[in-house]
Amino acid sequence: MAKEQLCWACQKACGACSWSSCFQPVEGWTAEKVHRKTYDSYRIEKCPEYVPDKKA
């Protein structure tokens, strides 16, 4: 089973961080580049902009 994406539990996930506003790697990330069916993305394990979602 795939690991949950760190961004899914971040308050900044919908446009308030460098990644979600322009989909470019964030300085200071710990992330692995992954290939999806039609595009490349990243599996992010650590992000300096991460703010835990209060619901998570």
One Martini backbone bead per residue (centre of mass of N, CA, C, O) as a GRO file, in nm:
protein
   56
    1MET     BB    1   0.098   0.035   0.021
    2ALA     BB    2   0.074   0.359  -0.001
    3LYS     BB    3   0.180   0.646   0.105
    4GLU     BB    4   0.094   0.923   0.245
    5GLN     BB    5   0.066   1.242   0.170
    6LEU     BB    6   0.171   1.511   0.342
    7CYS     BB    7  -0.021   1.732   0.216
    8TRP     BB    8  -0.301   1.604   0.316
    9ALA     BB    9  -0.204   1.728   0.628
   10CYS     BB   10  -0.207   2.037   0.526
   11GLN     BB   11  -0.298   2.373   0.551
   12LYS     BB   12  -0.131   2.460   0.266
   13ALA     BB   13  -0.240   2.273   0.016
   14CYS     BB   14  -0.428   2.524  -0.133
   15GLY     BB   15  -0.185   2.755  -0.233
   16ALA     BB   16   0.009   2.826   0.044
   17CYS     BB   17   0.246   2.698  -0.115
   18SER     BB   18   0.494   2.636  -0.333
   19TRP     BB   19   0.376   2.376  -0.455
   20SER     BB   20   0.056   2.447  -0.485
   21SER     BB   21   0.116   2.714  -0.666
   22CYS     BB   22   0.354   2.563  -0.894
   23PHE     BB   23   0.485   2.269  -0.895
   24GLN     BB   24   0.760   2.301  -0.731
   25PRO     BB   25   1.017   2.244  -0.568
   26VAL     BB   26   1.117   2.254  -0.232
   27GLU     BB   27   1.315   2.393  -0.025
   28GLY     BB   28   1.413   2.120   0.190
   29TRP     BB   29   1.328   1.864   0.090
   30THR     BB   30   1.189   1.528   0.129
   31ALA     BB   31   1.196   1.362  -0.189
   32GLU     BB   32   1.031   1.162  -0.442
   33LYS     BB   33   1.036   1.083  -0.759
   34VAL     BB   34   0.739   1.025  -0.959
   35HIS     BB   35   0.549   0.819  -1.182
   36ARG     BB   36   0.279   0.860  -1.360
   37LYS     BB   37   0.094   0.798  -1.627
   38THR     BB   38   0.117   1.140  -1.730
   39TYR     BB   39   0.319   1.220  -1.483
   40ASP     BB   40   0.517   1.401  -1.267
   41SER     BB   41   0.618   1.368  -0.920
   42TYR     BB   42   0.588   1.366  -0.553
   43ARG     BB   43   0.715   1.216  -0.251
   44ILE     BB   44   0.657   1.356   0.056
   45GLU     BB   45   0.830   1.354   0.383
   46LYS     BB   46   0.960   1.655   0.395
   47CYS     BB   47   0.862   1.998   0.504
   48PRO     BB   48   0.918   2.338   0.581
   49GLU     BB   49   0.590   2.419   0.523
   50TYR     BB   50   0.464   2.242   0.726
   51VAL     BB   51   0.114   2.228   0.854
   52PRO     BB   52  -0.082   2.091   1.056
   53ASP     BB   53  -0.383   1.963   1.053
   54LYS     BB   54  -0.636   1.976   1.282
   55LYS     BB   55  -0.781   1.703   1.169
   56ALA     BB   56  -0.519   1.495   1.175
   0.00000   0.00000   0.00000
